[in-house]
């Protein structure tokens, strides 16, 4: 590394040379995936071998992989190496039933740490920084992904974890924290916690925030920078791609560089699955190039974004992706958690008191996501007894919170209130604006 780049050769590699590297790594990844019960028969049927790959364009020959494939092969059906080589697994929430599981060898973890350390270096963080992580440590990838990357960078790390704003305030104040990793809404809440203590967050030692994991507008990012007196950089990752470290803004803050030495990137029309013109909105599809335990080919992220291949003033040649502007499925990200209407539907069916009709409404108030659910009780259970309705509401609230991971605001309405439809029911309304 030098003063500007973590890995100058990779980060400034000319496009043709980068594509040559991608082809080499794709061939190696195919070799590894031949050990997968899931991919091996598909590759045989399609005549895909390492020798058959001549260019990056050959990725179009590969089958798509979806989240449903990961659920259907739960827990280890897509692995490409013997389980004894696997040293860790992470999982993410899904609709109902089985979660998605991602496996890692030690090499995978090292690569992941290096990619995220590169991301931190890209935004100006160094081994002299003190990096405080507000993500949870556990089955989700945000906590440990940031932790090991910061250690790889050589920075002093503060694994504070999620919640307990007063503790975060104390740690930042006492330890002289210079960089924070947090979801955008929590960045705002934490700033408010400082103000409640009579401290202006702009007067702290924090000069950099890494934000991501939930949709947010450019206005919200600018607001975060204003209240903290610090730079806030958009970061993109997902559990299926290891976690944080897939892409990040550089200091130019004009799109997130995708580390193309680790991924082949496609933007496709979600209906036709054909490539869209450069700069046009489409679904992000990723192929891993540097993973052993569980390589994924043409993984449909369902995230809608666009690509910019123009030269970046930072000197990095990796393509830049825009902010995630929506989803091609019905999943919503609320306070950093994946939420599917089908989850709510399945939970309602557990309760004999409720009709299978509901409406989710999500909004953003004071930079924090709201999560309201209107539900109907069956006529025989609808009562003017307030205590009984409160009991029903509390039971449903606790059940949804236990399954999804965040607490909803349940609103019980009279039978027949929620609109019925002869077509596809409108089960969720997202009032948030992320332009």
C-alpha positions as CSV (number, residue, x, y, z in Angstrom):
1,X,0.0,0.0,0.0
2,X,1.0,3.7,-0.4
3,X,-0.5,6.9,0.9
4,X,-3.4,6.8,-1.4
5,X,-4.3,3.2,-2.2
6,X,-4.5,0.0,-0.1
7,X,-3.6,-2.1,-3.2
8,X,-2.6,0.3,-6.0
9,X,-2.1,-2.4,-8.6
10,X,-5.6,-3.7,-8.2
11,X,-7.4,-0.4,-7.5
12,X,-5.9,1.3,-10.6
13,X,-5.8,-1.6,-12.9
14,X,-6.7,-0.8,-16.6
15,X,-10.1,-2.3,-17.7
16,X,-8.6,-4.9,-20.1
17,X,-6.1,-6.1,-17.5
18,X,-8.9,-6.2,-14.9
19,X,-11.1,-8.3,-17.2
20,X,-8.2,-10.7,-17.8
21,X,-7.9,-11.1,-14.0
22,X,-11.6,-11.7,-13.7
23,X,-11.4,-14.5,-16.3
24,X,-8.6,-16.2,-14.5
25,X,-10.4,-16.0,-11.2
26,X,-13.7,-17.1,-12.8
27,X,-12.0,-20.2,-14.2
28,X,-10.6,-21.0,-10.7
29,X,-14.0,-20.4,-9.2
30,X,-15.6,-22.9,-11.6
31,X,-13.0,-25.5,-10.6
32,X,-14.0,-25.0,-6.9
33,X,-17.7,-25.1,-7.7
34,X,-17.3,-28.5,-9.3
35,X,-17.4,-29.7,-5.7
36,X,-20.9,-28.4,-5.2
37,X,-23.8,-30.7,-5.5
38,X,-25.8,-27.7,-6.6
39,X,-23.6,-26.3,-9.3
40,X,-21.8,-29.4,-10.7
41,X,-24.8,-30.9,-12.5
42,X,-25.8,-27.5,-13.9
43,X,-22.4,-26.9,-15.3
44,X,-22.2,-30.3,-16.8
45,X,-25.6,-29.8,-18.5
46,X,-24.6,-26.4,-19.9
47,X,-21.1,-27.5,-20.9
48,X,-19.4,-25.0,-18.5
49,X,-15.8,-25.9,-17.7
50,X,-12.8,-23.7,-16.9
51,X,-11.5,-24.3,-20.4
52,X,-14.7,-23.0,-22.0
53,X,-14.3,-19.5,-20.5
54,X,-12.7,-17.1,-22.9
55,X,-14.0,-13.7,-21.7
56,X,-16.1,-12.0,-19.1
57,X,-19.0,-12.0,-21.5
58,X,-19.2,-15.8,-21.1
59,X,-20.9,-15.1,-17.7
60,X,-24.1,-15.0,-19.7
61,X,-23.9,-18.8,-20.2
62,X,-24.2,-19.4,-16.4
63,X,-27.5,-20.1,-14.6
64,X,-28.9,-17.6,-12.2
65,X,-28.8,-18.2,-8.4
66,X,-31.5,-16.8,-6.2
67,X,-32.3,-16.5,-2.5
68,X,-34.8,-19.3,-2.9
69,X,-32.0,-21.6,-4.1
70,X,-30.2,-20.9,-0.9
71,X,-33.3,-21.7,1.2
72,X,-34.0,-24.8,-0.8
73,X,-30.5,-26.2,-0.2
74,X,-30.4,-25.2,3.5
75,X,-28.1,-25.5,5.3
76,X,-25.1,-26.7,3.3
77,X,-26.4,-27.8,-0.1
78,X,-24.4,-25.2,-2.2
79,X,-21.1,-25.7,-0.4
80,X,-18.1,-26.4,-2.7
81,X,-15.6,-27.7,-0.1
82,X,-15.8,-30.4,2.6
83,X,-17.4,-29.1,5.8
84,X,-14.2,-29.6,7.7
85,X,-12.6,-26.8,5.7
86,X,-15.4,-24.4,6.7
87,X,-14.6,-22.3,9.8
88,X,-17.6,-20.0,10.1
89,X,-21.2,-19.5,8.9
90,X,-23.4,-16.5,8.8
91,X,-27.1,-16.4,8.1
92,X,-29.6,-13.7,7.2
93,X,-33.3,-13.5,7.7
94,X,-35.8,-14.6,5.0
95,X,-39.5,-14.7,4.5
96,X,-40.4,-17.7,6.6
97,X,-38.9,-21.0,7.3
98,X,-35.2,-21.5,6.6
99,X,-32.8,-18.6,6.6
100,X,-30.1,-18.2,4.0
101,X,-26.7,-19.6,5.2
102,X,-23.3,-18.5,3.9
103,X,-20.2,-20.5,4.6
104,X,-16.6,-19.3,4.9
105,X,-13.2,-20.9,4.9
106,X,-10.3,-19.1,6.6
107,X,-9.2,-17.9,3.1
108,X,-12.7,-16.4,2.6
109,X,-12.6,-14.6,5.9
110,X,-9.1,-13.2,5.1
111,X,-10.3,-12.0,1.7
112,X,-13.4,-10.4,3.2
113,X,-11.3,-8.6,5.9
114,X,-8.9,-7.4,3.2
115,X,-11.8,-6.1,1.0
116,X,-13.4,-4.1,3.8
117,X,-10.0,-2.9,5.0
118,X,-9.4,-1.6,1.5
119,X,-12.8,0.1,1.7
120,X,-11.8,1.8,5.0
121,X,-8.5,2.9,3.5
122,X,-10.4,4.2,0.4
123,X,-12.3,6.7,2.6
124,X,-9.1,7.9,4.4
125,X,-9.1,5.7,7.5
126,X,-5.6,4.6,8.8
127,X,-4.0,2.6,11.6
128,X,-4.0,5.8,13.6
129,X,-7.9,5.8,13.8
130,X,-10.1,4.5,16.5
131,X,-13.1,2.8,14.9
132,X,-16.3,2.2,16.8
133,X,-18.8,-0.4,15.5
134,X,-22.5,0.0,16.4
135,X,-23.6,-3.1,14.5
136,X,-24.6,-6.3,16.3
137,X,-22.2,-9.2,16.6
138,X,-23.7,-12.6,15.7
139,X,-25.3,-14.2,12.7
140,X,-25.6,-11.0,10.7
141,X,-22.4,-10.0,9.0
142,X,-22.1,-6.3,9.8
143,X,-20.5,-6.6,13.2
144,X,-17.7,-9.1,12.6
145,X,-17.1,-7.9,9.0
146,X,-16.3,-4.4,10.3
147,X,-14.4,-5.7,13.3
148,X,-11.9,-7.9,11.4
149,X,-11.4,-5.3,8.7
150,X,-10.5,-2.6,11.2
151,X,-8.1,-4.9,12.8
152,X,-6.6,-5.8,9.4
153,X,-6.2,-2.0,8.9
154,X,-4.3,-1.9,12.2
155,X,-6.7,0.5,13.8
156,X,-7.8,0.4,17.4
157,X,-11.3,-1.0,17.4
158,X,-14.2,-0.5,19.8
159,X,-16.7,-3.4,19.3
160,X,-19.5,-1.6,21.1
161,X,-22.3,-3.4,19.3
162,X,-25.9,-2.4,18.7
163,X,-28.0,-0.2,21.0
164,X,-27.3,1.5,24.3
165,X,-26.7,5.0,23.0
166,X,-25.5,6.3,26.4
167,X,-22.7,3.7,26.3
168,X,-21.7,4.8,22.8
169,X,-21.6,8.4,23.9
170,X,-19.3,7.5,26.8
171,X,-17.0,5.4,24.6
172,X,-16.7,8.1,21.9
173,X,-16.0,10.7,24.5
174,X,-13.6,8.7,26.6
175,X,-11.8,6.8,23.9
176,X,-11.5,9.5,21.3
177,X,-13.3,7.6,18.6
178,X,-12.6,9.0,15.2
179,X,-14.8,6.8,12.9
180,X,-18.2,5.2,13.4
181,X,-19.9,2.4,11.5
182,X,-23.7,2.6,11.8
183,X,-27.0,2.5,9.9
184,X,-28.1,6.1,8.8
185,X,-31.0,6.3,11.2
186,X,-28.9,5.3,14.2
187,X,-26.3,8.0,13.2
188,X,-29.1,10.5,13.7
189,X,-30.3,9.0,16.9
190,X,-26.8,8.8,18.4
191,X,-26.2,12.5,17.6
192,X,-29.4,13.3,19.5
193,X,-28.1,11.3,22.4
194,X,-25.1,13.5,22.5
195,X,-27.3,16.6,22.5
196,X,-29.3,15.2,25.4
197,X,-26.0,15.0,27.3
198,X,-25.3,18.7,26.4
199,X,-22.6,17.7,24.0
200,X,-22.5,19.0,20.4
201,X,-21.6,15.9,18.2
202,X,-19.6,18.3,16.0
203,X,-17.2,18.9,18.9
204,X,-16.3,15.2,19.3
205,X,-13.3,13.5,17.7
206,X,-15.5,11.7,15.1
207,X,-14.4,12.7,11.6
208,X,-15.8,9.8,9.5
209,X,-18.9,7.7,9.4
210,X,-19.5,4.5,7.4
211,X,-23.2,4.2,6.7
212,X,-25.3,1.6,5.0
213,X,-27.6,-1.4,5.5
214,X,-30.8,0.5,5.1
215,X,-32.2,2.8,2.4
216,X,-31.6,6.5,2.8
217,X,-31.8,9.6,0.8
218,X,-28.9,11.9,-0.2
219,X,-30.6,14.6,1.9
220,X,-30.3,12.3,5.0
221,X,-26.6,11.6,4.3
222,X,-26.0,15.4,4.1
223,X,-28.0,15.9,7.3
224,X,-25.8,13.3,9.0
225,X,-22.7,15.1,7.8
226,X,-24.1,18.4,9.1
227,X,-25.0,17.3,12.6
228,X,-21.7,15.4,13.1
229,X,-19.4,17.8,11.3
230,X,-17.9,14.7,9.6
231,X,-18.0,12.9,6.3
232,X,-20.5,10.1,5.9
233,X,-19.6,7.4,3.2
234,X,-22.1,5.1,1.7
235,X,-21.1,1.4,1.9
236,X,-22.8,-1.6,0.3
237,X,-22.7,-5.2,1.2
238,X,-24.9,-8.2,1.7
239,X,-24.6,-11.5,3.6
240,X,-24.6,-13.6,0.4
241,X,-21.6,-11.7,-0.9
242,X,-19.8,-12.1,2.5
243,X,-21.1,-8.9,4.0
244,X,-19.9,-5.3,4.1
245,X,-17.0,-4.6,1.7
246,X,-18.6,-5.2,-1.7
247,X,-18.6,-1.6,-2.6
248,X,-17.9,1.8,-1.0
249,X,-17.7,5.5,-2.0
250,X,-14.2,7.0,-2.3
251,X,-13.5,10.4,-1.0
252,X,-15.0,11.9,-4.2
253,X,-18.5,10.6,-3.0
254,X,-19.7,10.1,-6.5
255,X,-20.9,6.5,-6.5
256,X,-19.6,3.3,-4.8
257,X,-16.7,1.5,-6.3
258,X,-17.4,-2.2,-6.6
259,X,-14.3,-4.3,-6.0
260,X,-14.3,-6.0,-9.4
261,X,-11.4,-8.2,-8.6
262,X,-13.8,-10.0,-6.3
263,X,-17.0,-9.8,-8.3
264,X,-18.3,-9.8,-11.9
265,X,-21.0,-7.1,-12.0
266,X,-24.2,-7.1,-14.2
267,X,-27.1,-4.8,-14.3
268,X,-30.1,-6.6,-15.9
269,X,-33.7,-5.9,-16.6
270,X,-35.5,-7.7,-13.8
271,X,-38.3,-8.9,-16.2
272,X,-36.3,-9.9,-19.3
273,X,-33.0,-10.6,-17.5
274,X,-31.2,-8.9,-20.4
275,X,-28.5,-6.3,-19.9
276,X,-29.6,-2.7,-19.7
277,X,-27.6,0.2,-21.3
278,X,-24.9,1.8,-19.1
279,X,-26.4,4.2,-16.6
280,X,-29.9,2.8,-16.8
281,X,-31.6,1.4,-13.7
282,X,-31.7,-2.4,-13.4
283,X,-31.2,-5.3,-11.0
284,X,-27.7,-5.8,-9.6
285,X,-26.5,-9.3,-10.3
286,X,-23.1,-10.5,-8.8
287,X,-20.8,-13.4,-9.3
288,X,-18.1,-14.1,-6.7
289,X,-14.6,-14.5,-7.9
290,X,-12.5,-15.0,-4.8
291,X,-14.5,-17.4,-2.6
292,X,-13.8,-21.0,-1.7
293,X,-16.6,-22.4,0.6
294,X,-19.6,-21.2,-1.3
295,X,-19.1,-19.4,-4.6
296,X,-22.2,-17.9,-6.1
297,X,-22.8,-17.4,-9.8
298,X,-25.1,-14.7,-11.2
299,X,-26.7,-14.1,-7.8
300,X,-29.9,-12.0,-8.2
301,X,-29.6,-9.4,-5.4
302,X,-33.1,-7.9,-6.3
303,X,-31.5,-4.5,-5.6
304,X,-32.1,-1.8,-8.2
305,X,-29.2,0.5,-9.1
306,X,-27.1,1.6,-12.1
307,X,-23.4,1.6,-13.1
308,X,-21.0,4.4,-14.0
309,X,-17.8,3.4,-15.9
310,X,-16.6,6.9,-16.3
311,X,-13.1,7.7,-14.9
312,X,-13.2,8.6,-11.3
313,X,-11.1,11.5,-10.1
314,X,-9.7,9.3,-7.3
315,X,-7.8,7.3,-9.9
316,X,-9.6,4.0,-9.1
317,X,-10.8,2.1,-12.1
318,X,-13.4,-0.1,-10.5
319,X,-16.9,0.6,-11.8
320,X,-19.1,2.7,-9.6
321,X,-22.7,1.8,-8.6
322,X,-25.3,4.3,-7.6
323,X,-27.3,4.2,-4.4
324,X,-29.9,1.4,-4.1
325,X,-33.1,2.9,-5.4
326,X,-35.5,0.1,-4.7
327,X,-36.1,-3.6,-4.9
328,X,-37.4,-5.9,-7.7
329,X,-39.3,-8.0,-5.1
330,X,-41.5,-7.1,-2.2
331,X,-38.8,-7.0,0.5
332,X,-38.4,-3.9,2.5
333,X,-35.4,-2.9,4.6
334,X,-36.6,-1.4,7.8
335,X,-34.0,-0.2,10.4
336,X,-31.5,-2.4,8.7
337,X,-33.6,-5.5,8.8
338,X,-35.1,-7.4,5.8
339,X,-38.9,-7.5,6.1
340,X,-41.2,-9.4,3.8
341,X,-45.0,-9.1,3.8
342,X,-45.2,-12.9,3.6
343,X,-43.6,-13.0,7.0
344,X,-46.5,-11.1,8.5
345,X,-49.0,-13.1,6.6
346,X,-47.6,-16.4,7.9
347,X,-47.6,-15.1,11.5
348,X,-51.2,-13.9,11.2
349,X,-52.2,-17.4,10.2
350,X,-50.9,-18.7,13.5
351,X,-53.6,-16.7,15.4
352,X,-57.2,-17.9,15.1
353,X,-58.4,-14.4,16.2
354,X,-57.1,-12.6,13.1
355,X,-58.2,-12.4,9.5
356,X,-55.5,-13.0,6.9
357,X,-55.8,-9.3,5.8
358,X,-53.2,-6.7,6.7
359,X,-51.5,-3.6,5.5
360,X,-47.9,-2.6,6.3
361,X,-47.0,1.1,6.2
362,X,-43.5,2.2,6.5
363,X,-42.4,5.8,6.8
364,X,-39.5,7.9,8.1
365,X,-40.1,10.3,11.0
366,X,-37.2,12.3,12.4
367,X,-34.8,10.1,10.3
368,X,-36.1,6.9,11.9
369,X,-38.2,4.3,10.2
370,X,-41.7,3.7,11.4
371,X,-43.2,0.2,11.1
372,X,-47.0,0.2,11.3
373,X,-49.2,-2.9,10.6
374,X,-53.0,-2.7,10.3
375,X,-54.7,-6.0,11.1
376,X,-58.3,-7.2,11.3
377,X,-59.7,-9.4,14.0
378,X,-62.5,-11.8,13.1
379,X,-66.0,-10.6,13.9
380,X,-66.4,-13.1,16.7
381,X,-63.3,-11.7,18.4
382,X,-63.9,-8.1,17.9
383,X,-65.0,-6.5,21.2
384,X,-65.3,-3.2,22.9
385,X,-63.4,-4.6,25.8
386,X,-60.2,-2.6,25.6
387,X,-58.2,-5.0,27.8
388,X,-58.9,-7.9,25.5
389,X,-57.8,-5.9,22.4
390,X,-54.7,-4.8,24.1
391,X,-53.9,-8.5,25.0
392,X,-54.4,-9.5,21.4
393,X,-52.2,-6.7,20.2
394,X,-49.4,-7.5,22.6
395,X,-49.3,-11.2,21.7
396,X,-49.1,-10.3,18.0
397,X,-46.5,-7.6,18.6
398,X,-44.2,-10.0,20.5
399,X,-44.6,-12.7,17.9
400,X,-43.7,-10.5,15.0
401,X,-40.8,-9.0,16.9
402,X,-39.4,-12.5,17.7
403,X,-39.6,-13.6,14.1
404,X,-38.6,-10.5,12.2
405,X,-36.3,-8.8,14.8
406,X,-37.9,-5.4,15.1
407,X,-41.0,-4.3,16.9
408,X,-44.0,-3.2,14.9
409,X,-46.8,-0.8,15.9
410,X,-49.9,-3.0,15.6
411,X,-53.2,-1.2,14.8
412,X,-56.3,-3.4,15.2
413,X,-59.1,-2.3,12.9
414,X,-62.7,-3.4,12.6
415,X,-63.5,-6.4,10.4
416,X,-63.9,-5.4,6.7
417,X,-61.7,-2.3,7.1
418,X,-58.8,-3.4,5.0
419,X,-59.4,-3.2,1.2
420,X,-59.9,-6.5,-0.5
421,X,-58.6,-7.1,-4.0
422,X,-59.5,-9.6,-6.7
423,X,-56.0,-9.2,-8.1
424,X,-52.7,-9.0,-6.3
425,X,-53.3,-7.5,-2.9
426,X,-51.5,-4.3,-1.9
427,X,-50.0,-5.5,1.4
428,X,-47.3,-2.9,1.9
429,X,-46.9,0.8,1.3
430,X,-43.5,2.5,1.7
431,X,-43.8,6.2,2.1
432,X,-40.1,6.8,2.4
433,X,-38.3,8.8,-0.2
434,X,-34.7,7.8,-1.1
435,X,-34.0,9.9,-4.2
